[in-house]
Amino acid sequence: MAGRRARRSADRGQVTETVDGGEARLVPDPDREDAWELLIDGAPQSHVDLADPTRLAFEYQRRLGHLVDLLAPPGRPVRVLHLGGGALTLARYVAATRPRSGQQVAEPDTRLTALVRERLPLPDGARVRVRALDAREALARVPQGWADLVITDVFADARTPAHCASVEFLDAVRGALAVGGWYAVNSTDGPPLAHLRGQAATLLARFPEVCLMAEPAVLRGRRYGNGVFCAADHPLPVAELTRRSAGDPYPARLLTGRELGDFTGGAAVVTDATARPSPPPPDGVFR
């Protein structure tokens, strides 16, 4: 959520419906006939290109796409648990780049899922099961060790809910991960970056290998934006992730090791008792 892309979509031909999470708008991309942007209460949530599901327009989605590309040899099917569904952009990407992959999506907003299925249907043959579950409910129900990749991209009122930001939540994620699996999470924050620093400290408390990808201006606390974390029990392909992130339309910097430890600034590990939602976006940030 809260992604950026090079051009904003036009207002013509849009679809507006009330969903559980607020007002959903599907806005056509003026540059591509079969592409749409999903906004919830005015906040950009997803971008989908029906003609080319491998095209990821938002910068945070591109970074998550890099992780999908590097998780296993090209084309090999993987099992992915998506916590947060939106317009199912990443599920479409996995289905297109890794056919026969098994995917589960936890999206409690049933009216949003119905809108997406009607207006932005999944490609034929996509093995994607969408379940009307909260993230923690989904983690409790998925078989232990099932997922090669767990992606958390959960937002309510343009904020990451507190119950998806704690060390107890990560313990549930670890239970769902297969041996060798990766965990990825999209977060948003702005100055003074207390949320991102706390998330970095919390991930480092549960995973030996963690990296953070974000635009330099975000990491320097100059503006509000996305940070994408990846965590695992074994070394991550840091050099290749660095190269790909630097080559994106909105280049990102990658922090890991000592740099990421320094970035935490001594932030405490977040628990269920201390967790707070990520900060709301500043007024006018999406205009």
Buried (B, 14 or more C-beta within 10 A) or exposed (E): BBBBBEEBBEEEEBBEBEBBBBEBBBBBBBEBEEBBBBBBBEBBBBBBBBEEBEBBBBBBBBBBBBBBBBBBEEEEBBBBBBBBBBBBBBBBBBBBBBBEBBBBBBBBBEEBBEBBEEBBEBEEEBBBEBBBBBBBBBBEEBEEBBBBBBBBBBBBEBBBBBBBBBBBBBEBBBBBBBEEBBBBBBBBBBEEBBBBBBBBBBBBBBBEBBBBBBBEEBBEEEEBBBBBBBBBBEEBBBEEBBEBBEEBEBEBBBBBEEEBBEBBEEBEBBBEEEBBBBBBBEEEBBE
